[in-house]
Amino acid sequence: MSDTIVHHDGMDGTVALRPRERIVATARDLFRRHGIRAVGVDAIAEAARTNKMTLYRHFRSKDELIVECMQRAVDESNLWWDQFDAEHPDDPLGQIKAWIERGAECIGADERGCEMATAAIDLAADDHPARRVIEAGKKLHRDRFVDLCVRAGLVKPELVADTLWLLLEGARISRQSAGAEGPSAHFKRMAEAMITAAGGGRAG
């Protein structure tokens, strides 16, 4: 959910990324800001301070680069779930609350929405390999969330998980059109109320 930042060489001690990492980080940033279809390999290579020959040495095509970008997004999201589990071991309700808190933070900080969802919209072809990566990643996250709701003892856990998931996805889209002070600002309160109604006690 968070943006990828390209770290440059310099006297300030920042870490220089290797060409492949720099290309991926740059592509993700450009795709999020301008859309996948609007960004070509020339623009990516230039912004990554490299050239097309180097880019194609690491990725045989733009589509292969898109797949790698989406896989990175999925992997980063998986780290979120691992972090929730580490911070709230054997406490599924605590992990759900942490998910709500992190979701609210992302809505407030990022006006560009979910990287994977935005990419899926941009990739019109259903058979694009990156769409399969996105769909598999989203399914994995949904399955983990449903499992948390089951273990937390919530009423109709699958329905609660799907409703909360759609609430977050919708809030991130609303953030783009209505701004941070629009309906998306109420995400946390609505999600907490849903958890309470499903038998999760007070979510605050």
C-alpha positions in Angstrom: 0.0 0.0 0.0 2.9 2.4 0.5 4.8 4.1 -2.3 8.2 2.9 -3.5 10.9 5.4 -3.1 14.0 5.4 -5.4 17.2 6.0 -3.4 20.0 7.7 -5.2 23.7 7.8 -4.8 25.0 10.9 -3.0 26.9 12.4 -0.1 24.0 12.1 2.2 24.5 8.4 2.8 21.5 7.1 0.9 21.7 3.6 -0.5 22.2 3.2 -4.3 19.9 0.6 -5.9 21.3 -1.8 -8.4 20.0 -1.3 -12.0 17.3 -4.0 -11.8 16.0 -2.7 -8.5 16.1 0.9 -9.7 14.2 0.0 -12.9 11.5 -1.7 -10.9 11.2 1.0 -8.3 11.0 3.7 -11.0 8.5 1.8 -13.0 6.2 1.3 -10.0 6.4 5.0 -9.2 5.7 6.1 -12.8 2.9 3.5 -13.3 1.2 4.8 -10.1 1.5 8.5 -11.0 0.7 8.3 -14.7 -0.9 4.9 -15.4 0.7 1.8 -17.0 -0.5 2.4 -20.5 0.8 6.0 -20.5 4.3 5.2 -19.5 6.8 3.7 -22.0 10.1 2.0 -21.6 11.9 5.1 -22.8 10.5 7.1 -19.9 11.2 4.4 -17.4 14.8 4.0 -18.6 15.4 7.7 -18.5 13.9 8.2 -15.0 15.9 5.2 -13.7 19.1 6.8 -15.0 19.8 3.9 -17.3 19.1 3.0 -20.9 16.7 0.7 -22.9 19.5 -1.9 -23.5 20.0 -2.3 -19.8 16.2 -2.4 -19.2 15.8 -5.1 -21.8 18.7 -7.1 -20.4 16.7 -7.5 -17.1 13.2 -7.6 -18.6 12.4 -9.0 -22.0 9.4 -6.8 -22.4 7.4 -4.1 -20.7 4.8 -6.7 -19.9 7.5 -8.7 -18.0 8.4 -5.6 -16.1 4.8 -5.0 -15.2 4.5 -8.5 -13.9 7.6 -8.0 -11.7 6.1 -4.7 -10.4 2.9 -6.4 -9.4 4.7 -9.3 -7.8 6.6 -6.8 -5.6 3.3 -5.1 -4.6 1.9 -8.5 -3.6 5.0 -9.5 -1.7 5.0 -6.1 0.2 1.3 -6.7 1.2 2.2 -10.2 2.4 4.7 -8.5 4.7 1.9 -6.5 6.3 0.1 -9.7 7.2 3.3 -11.2 8.7 3.8 -8.0 10.7 0.3 -8.1 12.1 0.8 -11.7 13.1 4.2 -10.9 14.8 2.8 -7.9 16.7 -0.4 -9.7 17.7 0.4 -13.4 18.0 -2.6 -15.7 18.7 -4.8 -12.6 18.7 -6.8 -12.6 15.5 -9.1 -9.8 16.6 -6.0 -7.7 17.4 -4.7 -8.4 13.9 -8.0 -7.3 12.4 -7.8 -4.0 14.4 -4.3 -3.5 13.2 -5.5 -4.0 9.6 -8.2 -1.4 10.1 -5.6 1.0 11.6 -3.2 0.5 8.8 -5.9 0.8 6.2 -7.0 4.2 7.6 -3.4 5.4 7.6 -3.0 4.4 3.9 -6.3 6.2 2.9 -5.1 9.4 4.6 -1.6 9.3 3.2 -2.1 8.1 -0.3 -4.4 9.7 -2.8 -3.5 7.3 -5.6 -5.3 4.3 -4.3 -4.3 0.6 -4.3 -1.4 -0.1 -6.6 -2.7 -3.5 -7.6 -6.4 -2.4 -8.1 -5.3 0.6 -10.2 -3.1 -1.6 -12.4 -5.9 -4.2 -12.9 -8.1 -1.4 -14.3 -5.3 -0.2 -16.5 -4.6 -3.7 -17.9 -7.6 -4.1 -20.2 -6.7 -7.6 -21.4 -8.0 -10.3 -19.2 -5.2 -12.6 -20.2 -2.4 -10.2 -19.3 0.0 -12.2 -17.0 0.1 -9.3 -14.5 -3.6 -9.7 -13.9 -3.0 -13.3 -12.8 -0.4 -12.1 -10.3 -2.9 -9.5 -9.0 -5.8 -11.9 -8.8 -3.7 -14.5 -7.0 -2.4 -11.9 -4.6 -5.8 -10.5 -3.8 -7.2 -14.0 -3.3 -4.4 -14.9 -0.9 -5.0 -11.7 1.1 -8.8 -12.4 1.2 -8.3 -15.9 2.4 -6.0 -14.7 5.2 -8.5 -12.1 6.2 -11.4 -14.6 6.2 -9.3 -16.9 8.4 -8.7 -14.1 10.9 -12.4 -13.3 11.0 -13.2 -17.0 11.6 -10.6 -17.3 14.3 -11.8 -14.1 16.0 -15.2 -15.7 16.3 -17.1 -13.0 14.3 -20.6 -13.7 13.2 -20.7 -14.6 9.4 -16.9 -14.2 9.2 -16.7 -14.5 5.4 -19.4 -11.8 4.9 -17.7 -9.6 7.4 -14.3 -10.1 5.7 -15.6 -9.3 2.3 -17.6 -6.3 3.5 -14.5 -4.8 5.3 -12.4 -5.5 2.3 -14.8 -3.8 -0.1 -15.1 -0.9 2.3 -11.4 -0.3 2.2 -11.2 -0.7 -1.6 -14.1 1.8 -2.0 -12.6 4.2 0.5 -9.3 4.3 -1.4 -11.2 5.1 -4.6 -13.3 7.7 -2.9 -10.1 9.3 -1.6 -9.0 9.9 -5.1 -12.3 11.7 -6.2 -13.5 13.3 -3.0 -10.3 14.0 -1.1 -9.1 13.1 2.3 -12.0 14.9 4.0 -14.6 13.1 2.0 -16.5 9.8 2.9 -13.2 7.9 3.1 -12.4 9.8 6.3 -15.0 7.7 8.0 -13.5 4.3 7.1 -12.0 3.5 10.5 -15.2 4.4 12.4 -17.3 2.4 10.0 -15.0 -0.6 10.1 -14.8 -0.6 13.9 -18.6 -0.4 14.1 -18.9 -3.4 11.8 -16.5 -5.5 13.9 -18.5 -4.6 17.0 -21.7 -5.6 15.4 -20.2 -8.9 14.3 -19.4 -9.7 17.9 -15.8 -8.4 18.1 -16.4 -6.1 21.1 -15.1 -2.6 21.0 -12.6 -2.1 18.2 -11.1 1.1 19.5 
